[in-house]
Amino acid sequence: MKIRKILGATLVCVTLMTTVVMAANISREEYYGSAFLNVDGRDGVYKVNASTIRNHGTTHSYLNVKKTYYNGEETVLDFGQKRGDSFYESGYEYIENYETTHKTSFDGANHKFSIKLFY
């Protein structure tokens, strides 16, 4: 009876380990800003949540999201400079990778924080 329980528990563990759900939380925080790239999904179907957060008196943020699909096609979403923080969230889609560019500034021109994140 114990052997059956052990084999059953082993089978459940193996099944759970082979069901891969990919979730990546990539962030970079610095004095003048923070950048976040959160990706969730599996089997080539993913959704992204990206944000640029201002810190220490910066007034403007910038967010750019580049999506690369499996067929090589690329889509660039450029949200430009805006007063306040920047956010983007997609729905689930067949995607190969994401690249985001995040910036913050005091006046919309002289960037104090600039970073690219990749998934």
Beta strands, then each sheet from edge to edge (+ up, - down):
strand 1: 22-30
strand 2: 33-42
strand 3: 45-54
strand 4: 60-68
strand 5: 74-83
strand 6: 86-89
strand 7: 93-94
strand 8: 97-105
strand 9: 111-118
sheet 1: 1+ 2- 3+ 6-
sheet 2: 1+ 2- 3+ 7-
sheet 3: 5+ 4- 8+ 9-
end
